[in-house]
Amino acid sequence: MQILDNILGIIMGGGRGSRLYPLTRDRAKPAVPIAGKYRLIDIPISNCINSGIHHIAVLTQFNSVSLHRHITQTYNFDAFHRGWVQLWAAEQTIGSESWYQGTADAVRKQLFEIRSARADYVLILAGDHLYQMDYEDMARFHWDNGADITVAVQPASTEDASRFGILKRSDEGLITDFVEKPKDPKVLKKFISRDDPERPYLASMGNYFFKTDVLLDLLNSTTDDDFGGEVIPKAIHTHKVCGFDFDGYWEDIGTIRSFYEVNLKLASPDSPFNFNDPTKRIYTRARFLPSTKVDGATLEDVMISEGCLIGKAEIENAVIGLRSQIGDGAVIRNTVLMGADYYDNPDDLAKGQGIPLGIGKNSVIDGALIDKNARIGEGVVIKPFPPDVEIDHDDWVVRDGIVVIPKRAVIHPGTVIAPDKAVSDVPSSGVAQ
């Protein structure tokens, strides 16, 4: 009987995350906050812990300081537990002076550490997907089928097929063909493998389960940089590569639009992802924050984190992050407010030094994504733009119609950001440093 303690979990810490800019301006993609109090990296780490996998490495490279800080402050097993969560940062060595060039190259550059872990199996995971999965089921499938490599797969729609690796699978569960992010309609037609007209494709989730010896051999014998684009498509011709079905909720959060919509779904009564499941806890940094205080606000479909101060506001369909402060008369709809990393110094505010953190009195915010430590003055109006609109401004941007206020931005009182207001008429306040 195989044991889960013999599995090393490796989580990819993400590249530039350019499609999530400006949320990734100051942080790696897996460090982006989600659901008010968590970060994306908490999902795969929690899935590993819940699955009984307690040896976990996170490969990091780009904008990694906040990601490192979060992991080191959060995931510390006690002295009587053999588990660990380690950071394997990109580094220049005698053998290599280059940074990680792709998912496979990142793992290749850590082969010494992988050997040192002395695990018979390696589970490679993305660090920026939202899902709850018991990896033991995938491991049992791998062992029962005598596979060399197992790829977690999920049904995909025609609309989404070009975003993922698409595969074909035999009746015996073997992957027989694989193409990464196909755009050609002729290629897509060739890869239709399900009778379901809504989801006719099988997509790779980017989760790979390897025999360690197979992984070492594949990476040592090639210079391929990417698992999905190179290693897996070649391996299906030389190794036994199986596809493991997972049909639960899974979201690859790759764009501002998907990030925004996923967060708002989490605040709805029929949320597709259950943070309240006591058997599948999602872990994050333990904070010693006061309870949230709500003074006369009306709330509907709202997810509120700890440490918030909310006045007589109207809030609907929103995520309210840690330490958020919302003034009287504010109206917030269809908005993700990430909160703050700290509280203002009362003495400074008493002296009239600057705009307070959070949302000022009588502001109207609709269809926005507001990053941490933003300062929105009194009487500010923010409205959504039509889909596909893209605007770059000094202290705010529009991505696919969603107004994004970057981290530490200052929006001065009375500012109006709306499609019926000429951009040139909007005062530029700059981004606080």
DRENPAFI-10378 format. One record per residue (C-alpha): residue number from 0; residue in three letters; y, x, z. Coordinates in Angstrom, 2 decimals. Each point is the difference from the previous one (the first is absolute). Example, Ala and Ser with C-alpha at 12.3 -4.5 7.8 and 13.67 -1.06 7.14 Angstrom:
residues 2
- n res py px pz
- 0 ALA -4.50 12.30 7.80
- 1 SER 3.44 1.37 -0.66
end
This chain:
residues 433
- n res py px pz
- 0 MET 0.00 0.00 0.00
- 1 GLN 3.35 1.43 -1.07
- 2 ILE 2.81 -0.02 2.56
- 3 LEU 3.70 -0.63 -0.55
- 4 ASP 0.90 3.02 2.12
- 5 ASN -1.22 2.07 -2.94
- 6 ILE 2.85 -1.23 -2.23
- 7 LEU 3.35 1.74 -0.48
- 8 GLY 2.84 -2.33 -0.95
- 9 ILE 2.69 1.53 -2.21
- 10 ILE 3.18 -2.02 -0.56
- 11 MET 2.42 0.92 -2.78
- 12 GLY 3.47 0.32 1.49
- 13 GLY 1.79 -0.98 -3.19
- 14 GLY 2.26 1.65 -2.55
- 15 ARG 3.62 -0.77 -0.75
- 16 GLY -0.45 -3.78 -0.03
- 17 SER 2.80 -0.30 -2.54
- 18 ARG -0.66 -3.69 -0.68
- 19 LEU 0.79 -0.76 3.66
- 20 TYR 3.30 1.90 -0.07
- 21 PRO 2.32 -0.16 1.99
- 22 LEU -2.53 -0.82 2.76
- 23 THR -1.61 3.36 -0.81
- 24 ARG 3.26 1.94 -0.13
- 25 ASP -0.51 1.39 3.52
- 26 ARG -3.72 -0.55 0.60
- 27 ALA -3.42 0.15 -1.62
- 28 LYS -1.32 -3.27 -1.38
- 29 PRO -2.69 -0.44 2.70
- 30 ALA 2.74 0.35 2.64
- 31 VAL 1.91 -3.05 -1.31
- 32 PRO 0.18 -2.69 2.72
- 33 ILE -1.84 -3.27 -0.57
- 34 ALA -0.33 -3.28 1.94
- 35 GLY 2.83 0.90 2.38
- 36 LYS -1.72 2.59 2.20
- 37 TYR -2.69 1.77 -2.04
- 38 ARG -0.04 2.61 -2.74
- 39 LEU -2.17 -0.05 -3.11
- 40 ILE -2.06 2.96 1.23
- 41 ASP -1.11 -2.07 3.01
- 42 ILE -2.17 -2.16 -2.27
- 43 PRO -2.55 2.57 -1.27
- 44 ILE -0.07 1.88 3.32
- 45 SER -0.65 -3.25 1.89
- 46 ASN -2.67 -1.00 -2.52
- 47 CYS -1.74 3.33 0.61
- 48 ILE 0.13 -0.36 3.79
- 49 ASN -1.20 -3.61 -0.17
- 50 SER -2.86 1.12 -2.26
- 51 GLY -1.17 2.67 2.43
- 52 ILE 1.36 2.92 -2.05
- 53 HIS 1.77 2.26 2.49
- 54 HIS 0.52 3.21 -1.97
- 55 ILE 3.05 -0.63 -2.16
- 56 ALA 2.26 2.34 -1.96
- 57 VAL 3.29 -1.03 -1.62
- 58 LEU 1.12 2.14 -2.96
- 59 THR 3.78 0.23 -0.09
- 60 GLN 2.60 1.68 -2.17
- 61 PHE 3.17 -1.87 -0.99
- 62 ASN 2.66 -1.07 2.55
- 63 SER -2.64 0.34 2.67
- 64 VAL 1.99 0.52 3.23
- 65 SER 0.15 -3.66 1.09
- 66 LEU -3.64 -0.50 -1.02
- 67 HIS -1.06 3.02 2.07
- 68 ARG 2.07 -1.22 2.95
- 69 HIS -1.54 -3.48 -0.11
- 70 ILE -3.59 1.24 -0.23
- 71 THR 0.33 2.62 2.74
- 72 GLN 1.69 -2.50 2.35
- 73 THR -2.54 -2.73 -0.73
- 74 TYR -3.53 1.23 -0.60
- 75 ASN -1.17 2.09 2.94
- 76 PHE -3.53 -0.47 1.27
- 77 ASP -0.61 0.83 3.65
- 78 ALA -1.70 3.15 1.24
- 79 PHE -3.37 -1.74 0.31
- 80 HIS -0.06 -1.17 -3.65
- 81 ARG -1.21 2.24 -2.81
- 82 GLY 2.18 -1.70 -2.63
- 83 TRP 3.22 1.30 -1.53
- 84 VAL 2.72 -0.80 -2.51
- 85 GLN 1.27 3.19 -1.63
- 86 LEU 2.85 0.76 -2.39
- 87 TRP -0.94 2.15 -2.97
- 88 ALA 3.35 0.90 -1.49
- 89 ALA 0.44 1.61 -3.39
- 90 GLU 0.47 3.74 0.44
- 91 GLN 0.28 3.16 -1.99
- 92 THR -2.90 2.38 0.60
- 93 ILE -1.30 3.30 -1.35
- 94 GLY -2.30 -1.97 -2.27
- 95 SER 2.58 -2.52 -1.21
- 96 GLU 3.78 -0.10 -0.08
- 97 SER 0.29 -3.49 -1.56
- 98 TRP 0.43 -3.32 1.77
- 99 TYR -2.35 -2.95 -0.40
- 100 GLN -0.14 -0.96 -3.68
- 101 GLY -1.95 -3.25 0.44
- 102 THR -2.55 -1.73 2.21
- 103 ALA -2.94 2.21 -1.01
- 104 ASP 2.07 3.18 0.10
- 105 ALA 1.22 -0.90 3.51
- 106 VAL -3.58 -0.33 1.23
- 107 ARG -1.01 3.19 -1.85
- 108 LYS 2.67 1.96 1.84
- 109 GLN -1.53 -1.13 3.31
- 110 LEU -3.64 0.87 -0.73
- 111 PHE -0.05 2.55 2.82
- 112 GLU 0.98 -2.70 2.51
- 113 ILE -2.51 -2.43 -1.50
- 114 ARG -2.81 2.52 0.43
- 115 SER 1.19 0.69 3.54
- 116 ALA -0.31 -3.71 0.87
- 117 ARG -3.76 0.28 -0.74
- 118 ALA -0.27 -3.63 -1.10
- 119 ASP -2.68 -1.01 -2.51
- 120 TYR 2.25 -2.63 -1.57
- 121 VAL 3.67 -0.26 -0.90
- 122 LEU 1.91 -3.27 -0.32
- 123 ILE 3.22 0.38 -2.01
- 124 LEU 2.64 -2.69 0.47
- 125 ALA 3.50 -0.87 -1.20
- 126 GLY 2.69 0.02 2.68
- 127 ASP 2.13 -2.86 -1.33
- 128 HIS -2.28 -3.03 -0.46
- 129 LEU -0.10 -3.14 2.16
- 130 TYR -3.49 -1.31 0.76
- 131 GLN -2.59 -0.32 2.77
- 132 MET -3.36 1.54 -0.90
- 133 ASP -3.06 1.05 1.95
- 134 TYR -0.89 3.33 -1.59
- 135 GLU -3.43 -0.18 1.61
- 136 ASP -0.95 -2.64 -2.60
- 137 MET 1.00 2.40 -2.76
- 138 ALA -1.93 2.86 1.63
- 139 ARG -3.14 -2.13 0.41
- 140 PHE 0.24 -1.03 -3.66
- 141 HIS 0.30 3.66 -1.00
- 142 TRP -3.03 1.02 2.06
- 143 ASP -2.15 -2.99 -1.03
- 144 ASN 0.63 0.75 -3.69
- 145 GLY -0.46 3.76 0.26
- 146 ALA 3.39 0.52 -1.65
- 147 ASP 1.79 3.30 -0.46
- 148 ILE 3.38 -1.73 -0.17
- 149 THR 0.98 -3.57 0.87
- 150 VAL 3.23 -1.58 -1.19
- 151 ALA 1.40 -3.09 1.74
- 152 VAL 0.78 -2.60 -2.68
- 153 GLN 1.80 -3.32 -0.05
- 154 PRO 0.49 -2.72 -2.65
- 155 ALA 3.33 0.32 -1.82
- 156 SER 2.09 -2.24 -2.24
- 157 THR 1.12 0.87 -3.52
- 158 GLU 3.55 0.34 1.31
- 159 ASP -1.04 2.61 2.58
- 160 ALA -2.64 1.87 -2.01
- 161 SER 2.42 2.59 -1.41
- 162 ARG 0.97 1.06 3.55
- 163 PHE -3.48 1.09 1.04
- 164 GLY -3.08 1.89 -1.03
- 165 ILE -2.20 -2.52 -1.83
- 166 LEU -3.77 0.36 -0.22
- 167 LYS -3.18 -1.50 -1.37
- 168 ARG -3.14 -0.26 2.12
- 169 SER -3.68 -0.54 -0.80
- 170 ASP -2.21 -2.66 1.57
- 171 GLU -1.36 2.74 2.27
- 172 GLY 3.48 0.71 1.36
- 173 LEU 0.54 3.26 -1.91
- 174 ILE 3.45 0.64 -1.43
- 175 THR -0.49 0.58 -3.72
- 176 ASP 3.58 0.36 -1.23
- 177 PHE 3.37 0.66 1.61
- 178 VAL 3.57 0.12 -1.28
- 179 GLU 3.14 0.68 2.02
- 180 LYS 2.91 -2.47 -0.35
- 181 PRO -0.75 -1.19 -3.56
- 182 LYS 2.92 -1.36 -2.02
- 183 ASP -1.65 -0.46 -3.42
- 184 PRO -1.10 -3.66 -0.49
- 185 LYS -3.05 1.19 -1.96
- 186 VAL -1.12 2.15 2.92
- 187 LEU 0.64 -2.82 2.45
- 188 LYS -2.10 -2.37 -2.08
- 189 LYS -2.87 2.48 0.08
- 190 PHE 0.09 0.08 3.81
- 191 ILE -0.23 -3.75 0.65
- 192 SER -3.03 -0.22 2.28
- 193 ARG 0.30 -3.29 1.93
- 194 ASP -0.24 -3.65 -1.03
- 195 ASP 2.95 -0.92 2.20
- 196 PRO 2.95 -0.63 -2.37
- 197 GLU 2.52 0.62 2.80
- 198 ARG -1.49 3.36 1.01
- 199 PRO -2.15 1.27 -2.87
- 200 TYR 0.13 3.71 0.94
- 201 LEU -1.44 2.27 2.68
- 202 ALA 2.64 2.34 1.43
- 203 SER -0.42 3.12 2.08
- 204 MET 1.68 -0.26 3.41
- 205 GLY 0.43 3.78 0.15
- 206 ASN -2.54 0.25 2.83
- 207 TYR -2.77 2.52 -0.74
- 208 PHE -3.09 0.82 2.09
- 209 PHE -1.56 3.39 -0.86
- 210 LYS -2.95 2.02 1.08
- 211 THR 1.84 3.08 1.21
- 212 ASP -2.14 2.35 -2.09
- 213 VAL 0.77 -2.04 -3.13
- 214 LEU 3.73 0.02 0.77
- 215 LEU 0.03 3.76 0.52
- 216 ASP -1.95 0.61 -3.21
- 217 LEU 2.26 -2.23 -2.11
- 218 LEU 3.21 1.56 1.32
- 219 ASN -1.26 3.57 -0.21
- 220 SER -1.27 -0.38 -3.56
- 221 THR 3.17 -1.53 -1.49
- 222 THR 3.77 0.26 0.18
- 223 ASP 0.51 -3.76 -0.26
- 224 ASP 3.00 -1.21 1.99
- 225 ASP -0.71 -3.70 0.43
- 226 PHE -3.00 -2.02 1.18
- 227 GLY 0.74 -3.22 -1.89
- 228 GLY 1.15 1.57 -3.25
- 229 GLU -2.43 2.91 -0.25
- 230 VAL -2.65 0.61 2.69
- 231 ILE -1.56 -3.48 0.19
- 232 PRO -0.06 -0.72 -3.79
- 233 LYS -1.82 3.31 -0.56
- 234 ALA -2.33 -0.37 2.99
- 235 ILE -1.52 -3.27 -1.27
- 236 HIS -1.72 2.04 -2.75
- 237 THR -1.47 2.61 2.37
- 238 HIS -0.53 -1.75 3.35
- 239 LYS -1.07 -3.32 1.44
- 240 VAL 3.30 -1.83 0.48
- 241 CYS -0.21 -3.53 1.43
- 242 GLY 2.58 -2.76 0.40
- 243 PHE 0.28 -1.71 3.41
- 244 ASP 1.45 -3.52 -0.09
- 245 PHE 2.91 -0.90 2.27
- 246 ASP 1.56 -3.41 -0.61
- 247 GLY 2.22 -0.28 3.08
- 248 TYR 3.78 0.17 -0.01
- 249 TRP 1.23 3.30 -1.41
- 250 GLU 3.47 0.95 -1.19
- 251 ASP 1.08 3.25 -1.60
- 252 ILE 3.63 0.13 1.12
- 253 GLY 1.46 1.92 -2.89
- 254 THR 3.40 -1.56 -0.71
- 255 ILE 3.02 -1.38 1.84
- 256 ARG -0.93 -3.50 -1.21
- 257 SER -3.60 0.21 1.28
- 258 PHE 1.13 1.52 3.31
- 259 TYR 2.60 -2.73 0.50
- 260 GLU -2.35 -2.86 -0.88
- 261 VAL -2.88 1.32 2.10
- 262 ASN 2.22 0.25 3.08
- 263 LEU 1.22 -3.57 -0.40
- 264 LYS -3.58 -1.23 -0.42
- 265 LEU -0.81 1.62 3.34
- 266 ALA 2.62 -2.20 1.66
- 267 SER -1.43 -3.23 -1.46
- 268 PRO -2.40 -2.30 1.90
- 269 ASP -2.75 0.68 -2.57
- 270 SER 0.40 3.80 -0.02
- 271 PRO -2.78 1.64 -2.04
- 272 PHE -0.16 2.91 2.46
- 273 ASN -0.76 -0.69 3.66
- 274 PHE 1.68 2.41 2.42
- 275 ASN -1.23 -2.21 2.86
- 276 ASP -3.72 0.53 -0.59
- 277 PRO -1.30 1.46 3.32
- 278 THR -3.06 1.49 -1.74
- 279 LYS 2.02 1.85 -2.65
- 280 ARG 3.01 1.35 1.83
- 281 ILE 2.73 1.80 -1.87
- 282 TYR 1.24 2.88 2.11
- 283 THR 3.46 1.50 0.03
- 284 ARG 2.28 2.00 2.27
- 285 ALA 0.22 -1.39 3.52
- 286 ARG 3.64 -0.59 0.88
- 287 PHE 1.58 -0.93 3.32
- 288 LEU 2.46 -2.60 -1.22
- 289 PRO 1.40 -3.06 1.76
- 290 SER -1.04 -3.48 -1.03
- 291 THR 1.94 -1.57 -2.84
- 292 LYS 2.84 -2.32 1.11
- 293 VAL 0.89 -3.03 -2.10
- 294 ASP 3.20 -1.84 0.95
- 295 GLY 0.09 -3.37 -1.78
- 296 ALA -1.29 1.10 -3.41
- 297 THR -2.00 -2.29 -2.28
- 298 LEU -3.12 1.67 -1.38
- 299 GLU -2.46 -1.04 -2.71
- 300 ASP -2.78 2.21 -1.38
- 301 VAL 1.30 3.12 1.69
- 302 MET -1.83 3.11 1.21
- 303 ILE 1.98 1.63 2.83
- 304 SER -0.71 3.40 1.55
- 305 GLU 0.83 1.32 3.46
- 306 GLY 3.38 1.01 1.34
- 307 CYS 2.13 -2.38 -2.11
- 308 LEU 3.23 -1.76 1.01
- 309 ILE 0.55 -3.17 -2.03
- 310 GLY 3.01 -2.26 0.46
- 311 LYS 0.65 -3.53 -1.21
- 312 ALA -1.26 0.79 -3.48
- 313 GLU -1.99 -1.88 -2.62
- 314 ILE -3.05 1.97 -1.17
- 315 GLU -2.57 -1.21 -2.51
- 316 ASN -2.83 1.74 -1.83
- 317 ALA 0.74 3.46 1.33
- 318 VAL -1.42 3.10 1.64
- 319 ILE 2.12 1.34 2.87
- 320 GLY -0.78 3.60 0.92
- 321 LEU 0.21 1.95 3.25
- 322 ARG 3.34 0.00 1.89
- 323 SER 1.65 -2.31 -2.55
- 324 GLN 3.33 -1.44 1.13
- 325 ILE 1.28 -3.16 -1.66
- 326 GLY 3.38 -1.50 0.85
- 327 ASP 1.03 -3.62 0.57
- 328 GLY 0.45 -2.12 -3.09
- 329 ALA -2.09 2.27 -2.21
- 330 VAL -2.26 -1.60 -2.60
- 331 ILE -3.02 2.01 -1.12
- 332 ARG -2.44 -1.29 -2.60
- 333 ASN -2.75 1.60 -2.09
- 334 THR 0.83 3.38 1.46
- 335 VAL -1.85 3.01 1.39
- 336 LEU 2.04 1.63 2.77
- 337 MET -1.65 3.25 1.13
- 338 GLY 2.04 0.35 3.19
- 339 ALA 1.12 3.21 1.64
- 340 ASP -1.33 3.20 1.57
- 341 TYR 2.47 -0.16 2.90
- 342 TYR 2.68 -2.12 1.66
- 343 ASP 3.72 0.66 -0.28
- 344 ASN 1.74 1.71 2.89
- 345 PRO 1.92 -2.84 1.74
- 346 ASP 2.87 2.34 0.89
- 347 ASP 0.54 0.87 -3.66
- 348 LEU 0.01 -3.65 -1.03
- 349 ALA 2.43 -0.87 2.78
- 350 LYS 2.41 2.54 -1.45
- 351 GLY -0.25 -1.67 -3.40
- 352 GLN -1.76 2.92 -1.63
- 353 GLY -1.60 -1.33 -3.16
- 354 ILE -2.06 -3.01 -1.00
- 355 PRO -2.89 -0.87 2.34
- 356 LEU -3.62 0.36 -1.06
- 357 GLY -1.56 -3.13 -1.45
- 358 ILE 1.45 -3.17 -1.52
- 359 GLY 3.57 -0.95 0.88
- 360 LYS 1.25 -3.44 0.97
- 361 ASN 0.20 -2.69 -2.70
- 362 SER -1.67 2.13 -2.64
- 363 VAL -2.20 -1.73 -2.59
- 364 ILE -2.97 2.05 -1.18
- 365 ASP -2.41 -1.41 -2.59
- 366 GLY -2.62 1.81 -2.09
- 367 ALA 0.59 3.45 1.45
- 368 LEU -1.97 2.97 1.26
- 369 ILE 1.93 1.82 2.71
- 370 ASP -1.27 3.39 1.12
- 371 LYS 0.23 1.45 3.51
- 372 ASN 3.27 0.81 1.80
- 373 ALA 2.11 -1.91 -2.51
- 374 ARG 3.35 -1.38 1.17
- 375 ILE 1.01 -3.30 -1.57
- 376 GLY 3.51 -1.06 1.00
- 377 GLU 1.25 -3.47 0.84
- 378 GLY 0.30 -2.56 -2.78
- 379 VAL -2.07 1.96 -2.51
- 380 VAL -1.65 -2.04 -2.76
- 381 ILE -3.13 1.22 -1.81
- 382 LYS -1.70 -2.16 -2.63
- 383 PRO -3.01 0.72 -2.24
- 384 PHE 0.48 0.93 -3.64
- 385 PRO -2.07 -1.29 -2.93
- 386 PRO -3.42 1.69 -0.36
- 387 ASP -0.07 3.28 -1.93
- 388 VAL 3.65 0.79 0.86
- 389 GLU 0.42 3.68 0.96
- 390 ILE 3.27 1.28 1.51
- 391 ASP 0.86 3.29 1.72
- 392 HIS 2.95 0.03 2.38
- 393 ASP 1.26 2.47 2.59
- 394 ASP -1.41 -1.84 3.03
- 395 TRP -2.35 -2.60 -1.46
- 396 VAL -2.26 -0.48 -3.01
- 397 VAL -1.66 -2.89 -1.79
- 398 ARG -3.64 0.37 -1.00
- 399 ASP -1.63 -2.80 -1.98
- 400 GLY 2.68 -2.39 1.29
- 401 ILE -0.46 0.97 3.67
- 402 VAL 2.98 1.51 1.82
- 403 VAL -1.11 3.11 1.91
- 404 ILE 2.18 1.46 2.73
- 405 PRO -1.13 3.63 0.59
- 406 LYS -0.63 1.61 3.36
- 407 ARG 3.21 0.68 1.99
- 408 ALA 2.18 -1.81 -2.55
- 409 VAL 3.26 -1.59 1.14
- 410 ILE 1.16 -3.25 -1.61
- 411 HIS 3.59 -0.75 0.99
- 412 PRO 1.13 -3.42 1.32
- 413 GLY 0.68 -2.59 -2.69
- 414 THR -1.99 1.80 -2.71
- 415 VAL -1.61 -2.31 -2.57
- 416 ILE -3.07 1.15 -1.92
- 417 ALA -0.98 -2.81 -2.34
- 418 PRO -0.67 -0.61 -3.72
- 419 ASP 3.11 -2.16 -0.39
- 420 LYS 2.19 2.78 1.43
- 421 ALA 0.93 2.85 -2.35
- 422 VAL -1.51 3.24 1.23
- 423 SER 3.30 1.76 -0.41
- 424 ASP 1.55 -2.44 2.45
- 425 VAL -2.38 1.00 2.77
- 426 PRO 1.50 2.65 2.32
- 427 SER -1.95 3.24 0.22
- 428 SER -0.52 1.11 3.58
- 429 GLY -2.30 2.96 -0.55
- 430 VAL -3.19 0.76 1.86
- 431 ALA 0.35 1.19 3.55
- 432 GLN -1.55 3.42 0.53
end
